[in-house]
């Protein structure tokens, strides 16, 4: 169950058209083009839950079963974040974070001039779900698909 949805948009962007059944809060980047960590910090400032699922708007095929497993691990693991293993490393998105720890760490990193999302995860204790485990839930790896250009929709 999702208690709240926060969407981060550019400072002057119009509010996105979202399905009417959803209650969504809009957070705004303080300055356009400052990078994903700044956007995440803006979004986390609006979150009131203990855990947050963080995804990018260009990841249209995230599988609910994978997110549910990430949440289950987050509830059990002594970690600040849960990520998916991929090729010997972990992916920065999607990620589940403990909001208070991620919020304070992201704020400190942004204040120090950092803009990369991976830097936040490098500063947190991350539990990684191995590829075999999450692939069993998403054999086609659709969760990691991102769409950066219209032609990516055909891939």
C-alpha positions in Angstrom: 0.0 0.0 0.0 1.3 3.5 -0.9 0.4 6.2 1.6 1.7 9.1 -0.4 3.1 10.0 -3.8 5.4 12.9 -4.3 6.5 13.9 -7.8 9.4 16.3 -8.3 9.2 18.7 -11.3 11.3 21.6 -12.5 10.8 25.0 -10.8 8.6 26.4 -13.6 7.1 23.3 -15.0 3.4 22.9 -15.2 1.9 20.4 -12.9 1.8 17.0 -14.7 -1.5 15.5 -15.7 -1.9 12.4 -13.4 -4.7 9.9 -13.0 -7.6 11.4 -11.0 -7.7 8.6 -8.5 -4.2 9.4 -7.2 -3.5 12.0 -4.5 -0.2 13.4 -5.5 1.9 16.2 -3.9 4.2 18.2 -6.3 7.7 19.1 -5.1 9.8 21.5 -7.1 13.5 21.5 -7.8 14.8 24.7 -6.3 16.9 25.4 -9.5 16.4 23.7 -12.8 19.1 21.4 -14.1 21.0 20.9 -10.8 20.9 17.1 -11.0 19.2 14.1 -9.5 20.4 14.4 -6.0 18.9 18.0 -5.7 15.6 16.6 -7.1 15.7 13.8 -4.6 16.4 16.2 -1.7 13.4 18.3 -2.8 11.2 15.2 -2.9 12.3 13.8 0.4 11.5 17.2 2.1 7.8 16.4 1.3 7.7 12.8 2.5 6.2 12.0 5.8 6.7 8.2 5.8 9.6 6.2 7.2 10.4 4.5 3.9 10.3 5.9 0.4 10.5 4.2 -3.0 12.4 6.4 -5.3 12.0 5.9 -9.1 12.7 8.0 -12.1 9.9 9.3 -14.4 11.6 7.6 -17.3 11.2 4.1 -15.9 7.8 3.0 -17.2 7.9 -0.7 -16.6 8.9 -1.1 -12.9 7.5 -4.3 -11.7 5.4 -4.1 -8.5 6.8 -7.5 -7.3 10.3 -6.1 -7.4 9.3 -3.0 -5.4 7.4 -5.2 -2.9 10.6 -7.3 -2.4 12.7 -4.1 -2.0 10.2 -2.9 0.7 10.3 -6.3 2.5 14.1 -6.2 2.6 14.1 -2.5 3.8 11.8 -3.5 6.7 14.1 -6.3 7.8 17.6 -5.2 6.9 19.8 -3.0 9.1 20.4 -0.7 6.1 19.5 2.9 5.1 18.7 1.9 1.5 17.8 -1.1 -0.6 19.0 -1.3 -4.2 19.1 -3.9 -7.0 22.3 -5.7 -7.9 23.3 -5.5 -11.5 26.6 -6.6 -13.1 28.6 -6.7 -9.8 27.4 -3.3 -8.7 24.0 -1.9 -7.7 21.7 0.4 -9.6 20.9 3.8 -8.0 17.3 3.5 -9.2 14.9 2.2 -8.2 15.9 2.4 -4.6 14.1 2.3 -1.3 15.4 4.7 1.4 14.9 5.3 5.0 13.6 8.9 4.7 15.2 10.6 7.7 18.7 9.2 7.0 18.5 9.8 3.3 17.0 13.3 3.8 19.8 14.5 6.2 22.5 12.9 4.1 21.2 14.2 0.8 20.9 17.7 2.4 24.5 17.6 3.6 25.8 16.4 0.2 23.9 19.0 -1.7 25.1 21.7 0.7 28.6 20.5 -0.1 28.1 20.8 -3.9 27.3 17.2 -4.7 24.8 16.5 -7.4 25.1 12.7 -8.2 22.5 10.3 -6.8 25.1 7.5 -6.5 27.1 9.6 -4.0 24.1 9.5 -1.7 24.0 5.7 -1.9 27.8 5.6 -1.4 27.2 7.5 1.9 24.4 5.2 3.1 24.4 1.5 4.3 22.9 -0.2 1.3 21.4 -3.7 1.2 21.6 -5.1 -2.3 19.1 -7.6 -3.6 21.2 -10.0 -5.8 20.4 -10.3 -9.5 19.2 -13.9 -9.2 16.6 -12.9 -6.6 15.1 -9.9 -8.3 15.3 -11.5 -11.8 13.1 -14.3 -10.5 10.5 -11.6 -10.0 11.2 -9.8 -13.3 12.9 -12.2 -15.7 12.9 -9.6 -18.6 14.5 -6.9 -16.4 11.7 -4.5 -17.3 12.2 -2.8 -13.9 15.5 -1.3 -15.1 14.2 -0.1 -18.5 14.4 3.6 -18.9 13.1 5.8 -21.7 15.2 8.7 -22.6 14.0 9.3 -26.2 10.8 8.4 -28.1 12.6 5.7 -30.0 13.3 4.0 -26.6 9.6 3.2 -26.4 10.0 0.8 -29.3 12.9 -1.1 -27.7 
